[in-house]
Amino acid sequence: MEHLRRLRGERPLLFGLVLLVGFWLGFQLLLVVAQLVLGPFALPAWAPLALVLVVLVLVARGQQRSR
């Protein structure tokens, strides 16, 4: 954790790039897992994306309420 704080202070552009790539990879992983779970149900191609977005919204709302 200390390494990330130091990176944010010394090289903010690199920190932002690492953060962006991390979020992108995490989102792609969530999509793959959702496709594997929803695959056998013969749902439309946009269903995994919708599921991931709904779950992310619910998590964000839950975190907002806990403050």
Buried (B, 14 or more C-beta within 10 A) or exposed (E): EEEEEEBBEEEEEEBEEBEEEEEEEEBEEBBEEBBEEBEEEEEEEEBBBEBBEEEEEEEEEEEEEEE
